[in-house]
Amino acid sequence: LAALERQIFDFLGYQWAPILGNFLHIIIVILGLFGTIQYRPKYIVVYSVWTALWVAWNVFIICFYLEVGGLSKDTDFMTFNISMHRSWWREHGPGCVRMEVPAPATRSLDDHSYISVTGCIVEFQYLEVIHSSYQILLAVSMTCPL
């Protein structure tokens, strides 16, 4: 359910890299559940390997949004350089007030930089970090039972 929730918010922000990752995650979780119920060791191995990749992907997303190691959250990496869309949370976070500012003549209309967002209770990058941290917590808890 957490992956589906994340998929919805990534679709709202047109972030194609996370959309593909979430889709693969949902498919492999279903295969992992099937493998566990039917005791298919190959499916369980695939799920275990995917979980390691999923944790690595979420660590990358955390580093991306916190701008660790030269990464920048203002690049178009998450959209595969197809569009200027950003995280949905950038404009729609809790408490955020979105105002349109007149676009300068030098910018294209596809650029979202003419939108001003103020008053956010939590900045969008921290919401993305919370989402990824929660995904890591779920993946580790499902793979390594207490």
C-alpha positions in Angstrom: 0.0 0.0 0.0 2.9 2.4 0.7 4.3 1.8 -2.7 0.9 2.5 -4.3 0.6 5.7 -2.3 4.1 6.7 -3.4 3.3 5.8 -7.0 0.3 8.1 -7.0 2.3 11.1 -5.8 5.1 10.4 -8.3 2.5 10.3 -11.1 1.1 13.7 -9.9 4.6 15.2 -10.2 5.3 13.4 -13.6 8.5 11.9 -12.1 9.2 9.1 -14.5 12.3 7.5 -12.9 10.5 6.9 -9.5 7.3 5.8 -11.4 9.3 3.0 -13.1 11.0 2.1 -9.9 7.7 2.0 -8.0 6.0 -0.1 -10.7 8.9 -2.7 -10.6 8.7 -2.7 -6.9 5.0 -3.4 -6.8 5.4 -6.3 -9.4 8.3 -7.9 -7.5 6.5 -7.6 -4.1 3.6 -9.5 -5.6 6.0 -12.1 -6.9 7.7 -12.3 -3.5 4.3 -12.8 -1.8 3.4 -15.5 -4.3 6.8 -17.1 -3.9 6.4 -17.1 -0.1 2.9 -18.6 -0.2 3.7 -21.2 -2.8 7.3 -21.7 -1.5 9.0 -20.9 -4.7 12.6 -20.3 -3.7 13.6 -18.6 -7.0 10.9 -15.9 -6.4 12.0 -15.4 -2.9 15.6 -14.9 -4.1 14.5 -12.4 -6.7 12.5 -10.6 -4.0 15.5 -10.5 -1.7 17.8 -9.2 -4.4 15.2 -6.6 -5.5 14.9 -5.5 -1.8 18.6 -4.7 -1.7 18.2 -2.7 -5.0 15.1 -1.0 -3.6 16.9 0.1 -0.5 19.8 1.4 -2.6 17.4 3.4 -4.8 15.7 4.9 -1.8 19.1 5.9 -0.3 19.9 7.5 -3.6 16.6 9.5 -3.5 17.4 10.6 0.0 20.8 11.8 -1.1 19.3 13.4 -4.2 16.8 15.5 -2.3 19.3 16.4 0.5 21.8 17.3 -2.3 24.5 15.1 -1.0 27.7 14.6 -3.0 27.0 17.2 -5.7 23.5 16.0 -6.5 20.9 18.7 -7.1 17.2 18.4 -6.5 16.7 21.1 -9.2 17.9 18.9 -12.1 15.5 17.1 -14.4 17.0 13.6 -13.5 13.7 12.3 -12.1 11.8 13.1 -15.2 14.5 11.8 -17.6 14.9 15.4 -18.9 11.6 15.1 -20.6 9.8 17.9 -18.8 10.3 20.6 -16.2 8.1 18.8 -13.6 9.2 18.4 -10.1 8.0 16.7 -6.9 4.3 17.2 -6.4 5.0 18.1 -2.8 6.9 21.2 -4.0 3.7 23.1 -4.6 1.1 21.0 -2.6 2.8 20.3 0.7 1.1 20.8 4.0 0.4 24.5 4.6 1.9 25.6 1.2 0.4 28.6 -0.5 0.9 28.5 -4.3 1.0 31.8 -6.2 1.7 32.3 -9.8 4.3 35.0 -10.6 4.4 36.6 -14.1 6.9 34.6 -16.2 9.9 36.6 -17.6 10.0 36.9 -21.4 13.3 34.8 -21.5 11.7 31.7 -20.0 9.6 29.1 -21.8 6.0 28.5 -20.7 6.9 24.9 -19.7 9.2 26.2 -17.0 7.6 26.0 -13.5 10.0 28.5 -12.0 7.3 31.2 -12.3 5.3 29.6 -9.4 6.0 31.0 -5.9 5.3 28.7 -3.0 5.4 30.1 0.6 4.3 29.0 4.1 5.0 25.3 3.8 5.0 23.6 7.2 7.5 21.0 5.9 9.6 21.6 2.8 9.1 19.2 -0.1 12.5 17.7 0.0 12.0 16.5 3.6 8.6 15.0 2.6 10.4 13.0 -0.2 13.1 12.0 2.3 10.4 10.8 4.8 8.7 8.8 2.0 12.0 7.1 1.0 13.0 6.5 4.7 9.6 4.8 5.2 10.1 2.6 2.2 13.6 1.6 3.5 12.0 0.8 6.9 9.3 -1.3 5.3 11.7 -3.2 3.0 14.1 -4.0 5.9 11.3 -5.0 8.3 9.7 -7.3 5.6 13.0 -8.9 4.7 14.5 -9.3 8.1 11.8 -10.3 10.6 12.5 -9.8 14.3 
